[in-house]
Amino acid sequence: MPKRVLQGVVVSDKNAKTVVVKVERRFTHPVMKKTVRRSKKYHAHDEKGEFKTGDVVRIRECRPLSKLKTWEAFERVGK
């Protein structure tokens, strides 16, 4: 089964080996027919501590590493 890949912005890098990534999705509301933005925060594993707040990164699914961490950051897309 392929791993899901999401793209988002790092909003916190204060934890050891962990970054918090905010992923935003857009969809059309079924009744209002307007574009709606929803965001969710994911805790992602960052072994080397290379990603900083404000970086745009890609995260992928992995095995559970802790209570909240089931994602790992693997690629920087931009600043």
NUNU-292364 format. One record per residue: x, z, y of N, C-alpha, C, O in turn. Coordinates in pm, 1 decimal, always signed. Each point is the difference from the previous one (the first is absolute). Example, Ala and Ser with C-alpha at 12.3 -4.5 7.8 and 13.67 -1.06 7.14 Angstrom:
2
<n.X: +1319.0 | n.Z: +780.0 | n.Y: -569.0 | ca.X: -89.0 | ca.Z: +0.0 | ca.Y: +119.0 | c.X: +90.0 | c.Z: +0.0 | c.Y: +120.0 | o.X: +103.6 | o.Z: +66.5 | o.Y: -1.9>
<n.X: -138.6 | n.Z: -138.5 | n.Y: +106.9 | ca.X: +82.0 | ca.Z: +6.0 | ca.Y: +119.0 | c.X: -77.0 | c.Z: +73.0 | c.Y: +109.0 | o.X: +50.9 | o.Z: +16.9 | o.Y: +110.8>
# end
This chain:
79
<n.X: +84.0 | n.Z: +0.0 | n.Y: -117.9 | ca.X: -84.0 | ca.Z: +0.0 | ca.Y: +117.9 | c.X: +88.5 | c.Z: +0.0 | c.Y: +124.1 | o.X: +90.5 | o.Z: +82.9 | o.Y: +9.8>
<n.X: -114.0 | n.Z: -173.9 | n.Y: +86.0 | ca.X: +84.8 | ca.Z: -4.9 | ca.Y: +119.4 | c.X: -23.0 | c.Z: +121.1 | c.Y: +89.8 | o.X: -109.2 | o.Z: +56.7 | o.Y: +4.6>
<n.X: +214.4 | n.Z: -19.1 | n.Y: +66.3 | ca.X: -9.6 | ca.Z: +113.1 | ca.Y: +91.1 | c.X: -58.2 | c.Z: -46.7 | c.Y: +132.5 | o.X: +33.1 | o.Z: -108.1 | o.Y: +48.8>
<n.X: -120.4 | n.Z: +190.4 | n.Y: +9.0 | ca.X: -55.9 | ca.Z: -32.8 | ca.Y: +130.0 | c.X: +105.9 | c.Z: +16.8 | c.Y: +107.1 | o.X: +81.0 | o.Z: +92.5 | o.Y: -6.2>
<n.X: -81.3 | n.Z: -180.7 | n.Y: +103.8 | ca.X: +93.3 | ca.Z: +6.1 | ca.Y: +112.4 | c.X: -81.4 | c.Z: +4.4 | c.Y: +128.2 | o.X: -89.4 | o.Z: -82.1 | o.Y: +20.7>
<n.X: +121.1 | n.Z: +179.8 | n.Y: +66.5 | ca.X: -67.5 | ca.Z: +14.7 | ca.Y: +128.4 | c.X: +104.4 | c.Z: -1.6 | c.Y: +110.5 | o.X: +117.3 | o.Z: +28.7 | o.Y: -23.9>
<n.X: -160.4 | n.Z: -62.3 | n.Y: +145.3 | ca.X: +89.3 | ca.Z: -0.8 | ca.Y: +115.0 | c.X: -57.8 | c.Z: +90.1 | c.Y: +107.5 | o.X: -119.9 | o.Z: -3.9 | o.Y: +27.5>
<n.X: +205.9 | n.Z: +85.5 | n.Y: +33.5 | ca.X: -45.4 | ca.Z: +90.8 | ca.Y: +103.5 | c.X: +113.1 | c.Z: +50.6 | c.Y: +86.8 | o.X: +114.7 | o.Z: -42.5 | o.Y: -13.8>
<n.X: -148.2 | n.Z: +133.9 | n.Y: +103.5 | ca.X: +95.5 | ca.Z: +54.8 | ca.Y: +96.6 | c.X: +33.0 | c.Z: +143.3 | c.Y: -38.8 | o.X: -89.6 | o.Z: +77.9 | o.Y: -32.4>
<n.X: +218.1 | n.Z: -43.0 | n.Y: +35.7 | ca.X: +43.5 | ca.Z: +137.0 | ca.Y: -28.3 | c.X: -40.2 | c.Z: +87.7 | c.Y: +118.4 | o.X: +40.0 | o.Z: -25.5 | o.Y: +113.6>
<n.X: -119.6 | n.Z: +129.5 | n.Y: -141.4 | ca.X: -43.6 | ca.Z: +89.9 | ca.Y: +106.9 | c.X: +73.6 | c.Z: +133.9 | c.Y: -5.1 | o.X: -1.7 | o.Z: +74.9 | o.Y: +97.6>
<n.X: +66.8 | n.Z: -43.8 | n.Y: -211.5 | ca.X: +76.0 | ca.Z: +124.1 | ca.Y: -10.6 | c.X: +112.1 | c.Z: -17.0 | c.Y: -100.9 | o.X: -19.0 | o.Z: -57.9 | o.Y: -106.9>
<n.X: +137.2 | n.Z: +109.8 | n.Y: +142.6 | ca.X: +112.9 | ca.Z: +0.7 | ca.Y: -93.6 | c.X: +63.4 | c.Z: +138.8 | c.Y: -6.0 | o.X: +119.0 | o.Z: +13.6 | o.Y: -28.3>
<n.X: -199.2 | n.Z: +88.7 | n.Y: +55.1 | ca.X: +52.8 | ca.Z: +135.7 | ca.Y: +9.0 | c.X: +24.5 | c.Z: +65.0 | c.Y: -135.9 | o.X: +84.3 | o.Z: +89.0 | o.Y: -11.1>
<n.X: -157.0 | n.Z: -132.0 | n.Y: -92.9 | ca.X: +18.9 | ca.Z: +57.7 | ca.Y: -133.1 | c.X: +124.5 | c.Z: -57.4 | c.Y: -66.5 | o.X: +41.4 | o.Z: -111.9 | o.Y: +30.1>
<n.X: +17.4 | n.Z: +188.5 | n.Y: -120.0 | ca.X: +117.1 | ca.Z: -46.6 | ca.Y: -73.5 | c.X: -42.4 | c.Z: -106.1 | c.Y: -101.7 | o.X: -89.3 | o.Z: +23.3 | o.Y: -81.5>
<n.X: +154.1 | n.Z: -139.7 | n.Y: +86.9 | ca.X: -23.3 | ca.Z: -111.2 | ca.Y: -93.4 | c.X: -143.3 | c.Z: -51.3 | c.Y: +0.7 | o.X: -44.6 | o.Z: -60.4 | o.Y: -97.5>
<n.X: -27.9 | n.Z: +83.7 | n.Y: +206.6 | ca.X: -139.5 | ca.Z: -43.4 | ca.Y: +8.6 | c.X: -27.9 | c.Z: -56.0 | c.Y: +138.5 | o.X: +46.4 | o.Z: +54.6 | o.Y: +100.2>
<n.X: -122.1 | n.Z: -163.6 | n.Y: -94.4 | ca.X: -50.9 | ca.Z: -51.1 | ca.Y: +126.3 | c.X: -151.7 | c.Z: -9.5 | c.Y: -11.2 | o.X: -54.2 | o.Z: -23.6 | o.Y: -108.0>
<n.X: -13.4 | n.Z: +42.3 | n.Y: +221.0 | ca.X: -145.5 | ca.Z: -15.5 | ca.Y: +4.2 | c.X: -27.5 | c.Z: -134.3 | c.Y: +66.5 | o.X: +42.5 | o.Z: -24.5 | o.Y: +112.9>
<n.X: -114.1 | n.Z: -62.2 | n.Y: -184.3 | ca.X: -23.7 | ca.Z: -136.5 | ca.Y: +45.9 | c.X: -149.1 | c.Z: -17.8 | c.Y: +28.1 | o.X: -84.1 | o.Z: +31.3 | o.Y: -84.2>
<n.X: +52.5 | n.Z: -81.7 | n.Y: +203.4 | ca.X: -138.4 | ca.Z: -26.0 | ca.Y: +37.6 | c.X: -29.2 | c.Z: -147.9 | c.Y: -25.6 | o.X: +62.0 | o.Z: -88.2 | o.Y: +59.5>
<n.X: -157.9 | n.Z: +62.9 | n.Y: -149.5 | ca.X: -37.7 | ca.Z: -135.8 | ca.Y: -36.9 | c.X: -137.8 | c.Z: -28.8 | c.Y: +59.3 | o.X: -94.2 | o.Z: +76.6 | o.Y: -19.9>
<n.X: +83.5 | n.Z: -186.6 | n.Y: +92.2 | ca.X: -125.1 | ca.Z: -37.2 | ca.Y: +64.8 | c.X: -59.5 | c.Z: -121.4 | c.Y: -69.8 | o.X: +70.8 | o.Z: -95.6 | o.Y: -31.8>
<n.X: -202.3 | n.Z: +100.4 | n.Y: +8.2 | ca.X: -67.6 | ca.Z: -115.2 | ca.Y: -59.5 | c.X: -114.2 | c.Z: -41.4 | c.Y: +90.7 | o.X: -59.3 | o.Z: +83.2 | o.Y: +68.6>
<n.X: +28.8 | n.Z: -211.1 | n.Y: -68.6 | ca.X: -108.0 | ca.Z: -53.9 | ca.Y: +82.2 | c.X: -101.3 | c.Z: -67.4 | c.Y: -90.8 | o.X: +36.5 | o.Z: -67.0 | o.Y: -96.6>
<n.X: -163.8 | n.Z: +85.3 | n.Y: +128.4 | ca.X: -104.3 | ca.Z: -65.2 | ca.Y: -76.2 | c.X: -121.6 | c.Z: -19.0 | c.Y: +89.7 | o.X: -11.9 | o.Z: +63.9 | o.Y: +104.6>
<n.X: -76.8 | n.Z: -151.2 | n.Y: -145.8 | ca.X: -122.3 | ca.Z: -24.8 | ca.Y: +74.7 | c.X: -107.3 | c.Z: +96.3 | c.Y: -46.8 | o.X: -26.8 | o.Z: +11.4 | o.Y: -119.7>
<n.X: -34.7 | n.Z: +58.1 | n.Y: +214.7 | ca.X: -105.0 | ca.Z: +95.5 | ca.Y: -32.9 | c.X: -121.2 | c.Z: -74.7 | c.Y: -54.8 | o.X: -42.3 | o.Z: -100.3 | o.Y: +57.4>
<n.X: -14.5 | n.Z: +149.1 | n.Y: -169.6 | ca.X: -108.8 | ca.Z: -74.7 | ca.Y: -63.5 | c.X: -127.7 | c.Z: -12.8 | c.Y: +84.3 | o.X: -73.0 | o.Z: -98.0 | o.Y: -14.7>
<n.X: +45.1 | n.Z: +193.8 | n.Y: +101.3 | ca.X: -121.7 | ca.Z: -4.2 | ca.Y: +80.2 | c.X: +28.2 | c.Z: -50.8 | c.Y: +141.6 | o.X: -69.1 | o.Z: -88.7 | o.Y: +50.1>
<n.X: +171.8 | n.Z: +146.3 | n.Y: +13.8 | ca.X: +28.9 | ca.Z: -35.1 | ca.Y: +138.9 | c.X: +70.3 | c.Z: -134.1 | c.Y: +14.5 | o.X: -2.9 | o.Z: -59.2 | o.Y: +108.0>
<n.X: +65.5 | n.Z: +10.0 | n.Y: -213.6 | ca.X: +74.9 | ca.Z: -126.3 | ca.Y: +0.5 | c.X: +115.7 | c.Z: +0.6 | c.Y: +99.7 | o.X: +40.9 | o.Z: -104.9 | o.Y: +49.7>
<n.X: +11.2 | n.Z: +224.3 | n.Y: -20.9 | ca.X: +115.2 | ca.Z: +12.4 | ca.Y: +88.3 | c.X: +121.8 | c.Z: +36.4 | c.Y: -83.7 | o.X: -13.3 | o.Z: +58.0 | o.Y: -107.9>
<n.X: +130.6 | n.Z: -91.6 | n.Y: +156.9 | ca.X: +122.8 | ca.Z: +37.4 | ca.Y: -68.3 | c.X: +27.6 | c.Z: +147.2 | c.Y: +24.8 | o.X: +2.8 | o.Z: +45.0 | o.Y: +114.5>
<n.X: +17.5 | n.Z: +30.4 | n.Y: -223.1 | ca.X: +21.5 | ca.Z: +144.4 | ca.Y: +6.7 | c.X: +140.0 | c.Z: +30.0 | c.Y: -50.6 | o.X: +45.4 | o.Z: -59.5 | o.Y: -97.8>
<n.X: +23.3 | n.Z: +152.6 | n.Y: +164.9 | ca.X: +133.7 | ca.Z: +41.5 | ca.Y: -43.0 | c.X: -8.7 | c.Z: +138.0 | c.Y: -62.7 | o.X: -57.9 | o.Z: +92.2 | o.Y: +57.6>
<n.X: +116.1 | n.Z: -78.8 | n.Y: -176.4 | ca.X: +8.3 | ca.Z: +129.4 | ca.Y: -67.3 | c.X: +145.6 | c.Z: +22.6 | c.Y: -37.3 | o.X: +69.9 | o.Z: -93.8 | o.Y: -38.1>
<n.X: -23.9 | n.Z: +218.7 | n.Y: +49.1 | ca.X: +138.2 | ca.Z: +29.2 | ca.Y: -36.0 | c.X: +5.1 | c.Z: +118.2 | c.Y: -94.8 | o.X: -89.8 | o.Z: +84.2 | o.Y: -2.8>
<n.X: +197.4 | n.Z: -80.1 | n.Y: -74.7 | ca.X: +21.1 | ca.Z: +106.7 | ca.Y: -96.2 | c.X: +149.3 | c.Z: +29.2 | c.Y: -5.0 | o.X: +82.0 | o.Z: -90.6 | o.Y: +15.5>
<n.X: -46.5 | n.Z: +217.6 | n.Y: -37.1 | ca.X: +140.5 | ca.Z: +39.9 | ca.Y: -7.1 | c.X: +40.7 | c.Z: +19.4 | c.Y: -145.1 | o.X: -72.6 | o.Z: +60.9 | o.Y: -78.6>
<n.X: +188.6 | n.Z: -112.8 | n.Y: +44.2 | ca.X: +55.8 | ca.Z: +14.1 | ca.Y: -134.3 | c.X: +135.6 | c.Z: +68.2 | c.Y: +10.2 | o.X: +79.1 | o.Z: -30.7 | o.Y: +89.2>
<n.X: -52.2 | n.Z: +123.5 | n.Y: -181.0 | ca.X: +132.1 | ca.Z: +61.1 | ca.Y: -11.0 | c.X: +81.1 | c.Z: -87.4 | c.Y: -94.1 | o.X: -41.2 | o.Z: -25.3 | o.Y: -113.2>
<n.X: +156.4 | n.Z: -20.8 | n.Y: +160.0 | ca.X: +82.1 | ca.Z: -91.6 | ca.Y: -78.7 | c.X: +140.0 | c.Z: +57.0 | c.Y: -17.3 | o.X: +53.6 | o.Z: +65.2 | o.Y: +89.6>
<n.X: +4.7 | n.Z: -90.9 | n.Y: -206.5 | ca.X: +133.6 | ca.Z: +49.3 | ca.Y: -32.5 | c.X: +105.1 | c.Z: -84.1 | c.Y: +71.5 | o.X: -5.3 | o.Z: -123.0 | o.Y: -2.4>
<n.X: +100.6 | n.Z: +190.2 | n.Y: +65.9 | ca.X: +110.5 | ca.Z: -65.7 | ca.Y: +71.4 | c.X: +127.8 | c.Z: +73.6 | c.Y: -38.7 | o.X: +42.5 | o.Z: +92.3 | o.Y: +69.4>
<n.X: +18.5 | n.Z: -133.4 | n.Y: -180.6 | ca.X: +114.4 | ca.Z: +71.6 | ca.Y: -59.4 | c.X: +116.8 | c.Z: +15.6 | c.Y: +96.9 | o.X: +57.7 | o.Z: +108.3 | o.Y: +10.2>
<n.X: -22.4 | n.Z: -214.9 | n.Y: +60.8 | ca.X: +119.0 | ca.Z: +1.8 | ca.Y: +85.4 | c.X: -28.8 | c.Z: +45.2 | c.Y: +142.5 | o.X: +93.5 | o.Z: +22.4 | o.Y: +76.9>
<n.X: -219.1 | n.Z: -8.7 | n.Y: -40.2 | ca.X: -34.2 | ca.Z: +38.7 | ca.Y: +136.9 | c.X: +29.4 | c.Z: -109.2 | c.Y: +100.4 | o.X: +38.3 | o.Z: +28.6 | o.Y: +113.4>
<n.X: -55.8 | n.Z: -153.8 | n.Y: -153.5 | ca.X: +37.5 | ca.Z: -112.3 | ca.Y: +86.6 | c.X: -109.4 | c.Z: -43.7 | c.Y: +96.1 | o.X: +28.5 | o.Z: -72.7 | o.Y: +95.2>
<n.X: -154.0 | n.Z: +114.9 | n.Y: -117.0 | ca.X: -110.4 | ca.Z: -43.4 | ca.Y: +85.5 | c.X: -31.2 | c.Z: +107.1 | c.Y: +103.4 | o.X: -7.5 | o.Z: +118.6 | o.Y: -32.2>
<n.X: -10.7 | n.Z: -161.8 | n.Y: +157.4 | ca.X: -24.5 | ca.Z: +91.9 | ca.Y: +110.6 | c.X: -138.0 | c.Z: -25.0 | c.Y: +60.6 | o.X: -62.0 | o.Z: -103.3 | o.Y: -25.6>
<n.X: +14.7 | n.Z: +197.6 | n.Y: +105.3 | ca.X: -129.3 | ca.Z: -11.9 | ca.Y: +66.0 | c.X: -5.7 | c.Z: -128.1 | c.Y: +83.7 | o.X: +91.9 | o.Z: -29.4 | o.Y: +76.4>
<n.X: -200.2 | n.Z: -45.9 | n.Y: -91.8 | ca.X: -17.2 | ca.Z: -124.3 | ca.Y: +74.3 | c.X: +35.6 | c.Z: -124.4 | c.Y: -78.4 | o.X: -36.0 | o.Z: -110.4 | o.Y: +40.9>
<n.X: +106.4 | n.Z: +125.1 | n.Y: -153.3 | ca.X: +36.5 | ca.Z: -115.2 | ca.Y: -82.5 | c.X: -123.5 | c.Z: -54.4 | c.Y: -70.8 | o.X: -87.0 | o.Z: +76.1 | o.Y: -42.2>
<n.X: +80.2 | n.Z: -207.6 | n.Y: +29.6 | ca.X: -103.3 | ca.Z: -64.5 | ca.Y: -80.8 | c.X: +60.4 | c.Z: -20.9 | c.Y: -138.3 | o.X: +101.4 | o.Z: -68.3 | o.Y: -14.4>
<n.X: -164.3 | n.Z: +127.6 | n.Y: -87.6 | ca.X: +57.2 | ca.Z: -2.8 | ca.Y: -134.5 | c.X: -103.7 | c.Z: -47.3 | c.Y: -101.8 | o.X: -120.6 | o.Z: +2.7 | o.Y: +24.6>
<n.X: +172.0 | n.Z: -45.9 | n.Y: -139.4 | ca.X: -86.3 | ca.Z: -30.9 | ca.Y: -114.2 | c.X: +14.6 | c.Z: +113.7 | c.Y: -99.9 | o.X: +110.1 | o.Z: +49.8 | o.Y: -23.6>
<n.X: -223.0 | n.Z: -9.1 | n.Y: -35.2 | ca.X: +1.3 | ca.Z: +103.3 | ca.Y: -102.6 | c.X: -64.9 | c.Z: -55.8 | c.Y: -125.8 | o.X: -89.2 | o.Z: -84.6 | o.Y: +7.0>
<n.X: +135.5 | n.Z: +133.3 | n.Y: -123.1 | ca.X: -58.5 | ca.Z: -45.6 | ca.Y: -126.2 | c.X: -33.5 | c.Z: +119.5 | c.Y: -86.0 | o.X: +59.1 | o.Z: +107.2 | o.Y: +12.7>
<n.X: -155.6 | n.Z: -128.0 | n.Y: -100.5 | ca.X: -46.5 | ca.Z: +103.8 | ca.Y: -90.7 | c.X: +109.8 | c.Z: +38.0 | c.Y: -97.4 | o.X: +78.8 | o.Z: -85.2 | o.Y: -41.1>
<n.X: -72.8 | n.Z: +212.0 | n.Y: +3.8 | ca.X: +94.1 | ca.Z: +45.2 | ca.Y: -102.1 | c.X: -63.6 | c.Z: +118.0 | c.Y: -73.6 | o.X: -112.8 | o.Z: +39.6 | o.Y: +29.6>
<n.X: +184.9 | n.Z: +14.3 | n.Y: -123.2 | ca.X: -50.5 | ca.Z: +115.1 | ca.Y: -74.2 | c.X: -12.0 | c.Z: +119.1 | c.Y: +94.4 | o.X: +67.2 | o.Z: +2.5 | o.Y: +103.0>
<n.X: -150.8 | n.Z: +96.3 | n.Y: -134.9 | ca.X: -11.0 | ca.Z: +117.8 | ca.Y: +87.0 | c.X: +132.5 | c.Z: +76.0 | c.Y: +8.2 | o.X: +55.9 | o.Z: +40.5 | o.Y: -102.0>
<n.X: -6.6 | n.Z: -21.7 | n.Y: +224.0 | ca.X: +125.4 | ca.Z: +71.7 | ca.Y: +22.8 | c.X: -25.3 | c.Z: +143.2 | c.Y: +43.5 | o.X: +86.1 | o.Z: +86.5 | o.Y: -15.8>
<n.X: -203.6 | n.Z: -61.5 | n.Y: +70.3 | ca.X: -40.2 | ca.Z: +135.2 | ca.Y: +39.8 | c.X: -152.0 | c.Z: -2.0 | c.Y: +15.5 | o.X: -65.9 | o.Z: -96.7 | o.Y: -38.2>
<n.X: +11.6 | n.Z: +203.2 | n.Y: +93.9 | ca.X: -145.3 | ca.Z: +9.2 | ca.Y: +15.4 | c.X: -54.6 | c.Z: -114.1 | c.Y: +86.4 | o.X: -105.4 | o.Z: -55.8 | o.Y: -31.0>
<n.X: +175.4 | n.Z: +21.0 | n.Y: +137.9 | ca.X: -48.5 | ca.Z: -101.5 | ca.Y: +92.7 | c.X: +71.1 | c.Z: -134.8 | c.Y: -12.1 | o.X: -54.4 | o.Z: -101.9 | o.Y: +42.5>
<n.X: +173.7 | n.Z: +99.6 | n.Y: -99.1 | ca.X: +80.9 | ca.Z: -122.8 | ca.Y: +1.1 | c.X: -20.5 | c.Z: -83.1 | c.Y: -125.8 | o.X: +41.7 | o.Z: +39.2 | o.Y: -109.0>
<n.X: -106.7 | n.Z: -155.1 | n.Y: +125.0 | ca.X: -9.8 | ca.Z: -97.3 | ca.Y: -108.7 | c.X: +39.2 | c.Z: -138.5 | c.Y: +50.1 | o.X: -32.9 | o.Z: -100.4 | o.Y: -63.2>
<n.X: +102.6 | n.Z: +94.5 | n.Y: +175.7 | ca.X: +46.1 | ca.Z: -123.9 | ca.Y: +59.2 | c.X: +148.0 | c.Z: +13.8 | c.Y: +32.2 | o.X: +50.6 | o.Z: +110.9 | o.Y: +17.3>
<n.X: +19.2 | n.Z: -225.4 | n.Y: -9.3 | ca.X: +140.5 | ca.Z: +0.7 | ca.Y: +42.5 | c.X: +21.3 | c.Z: -106.9 | c.Y: +104.0 | o.X: -49.7 | o.Z: -111.8 | o.Y: -14.3>
<n.X: +123.7 | n.Z: +144.9 | n.Y: +119.6 | ca.X: +34.4 | ca.Z: -96.2 | ca.Y: +104.2 | c.X: +120.8 | c.Z: -79.4 | c.Y: -48.8 | o.X: +99.0 | o.Z: +58.3 | o.Y: -44.1>
<n.X: -107.0 | n.Z: -191.9 | n.Y: +51.9 | ca.X: +109.2 | ca.Z: -78.2 | ca.Y: -56.3 | c.X: +55.0 | c.Z: -107.3 | c.Y: +92.5 | o.X: +105.1 | o.Z: -57.4 | o.Y: -28.6>
<n.X: -174.0 | n.Z: +28.8 | n.Y: +139.5 | ca.X: +47.8 | ca.Z: -108.7 | ca.Y: +85.4 | c.X: -43.0 | c.Z: +23.1 | c.Y: +143.9 | o.X: -114.6 | o.Z: +35.9 | o.Y: +27.2>
<n.X: +210.3 | n.Z: -57.5 | n.Y: +66.4 | ca.X: -31.5 | ca.Z: +7.0 | ca.Y: +142.9 | c.X: -37.0 | c.Z: -140.8 | c.Y: +44.7 | o.X: +73.5 | o.Z: -95.2 | o.Y: -26.2>
<n.X: -187.8 | n.Z: +82.0 | n.Y: +93.9 | ca.X: -46.1 | ca.Z: -129.7 | ca.Y: +46.9 | c.X: +35.9 | c.Z: -19.3 | c.Y: +146.8 | o.X: +34.3 | o.Z: -110.7 | o.Y: +41.4>
<n.X: -42.0 | n.Z: +218.4 | n.Y: +38.0 | ca.X: +32.2 | ca.Z: -9.7 | ca.Y: +142.6 | c.X: +11.5 | c.Z: +137.5 | c.Y: +60.9 | o.X: -12.3 | o.Z: +101.4 | o.Y: -68.7>
<n.X: +36.3 | n.Z: -98.8 | n.Y: +200.0 | ca.X: +11.7 | ca.Z: +125.9 | ca.Y: +73.2 | c.X: -131.0 | c.Z: +36.0 | c.Y: +64.6 | o.X: -9.7 | o.Z: +103.3 | o.Y: +66.3>
# end
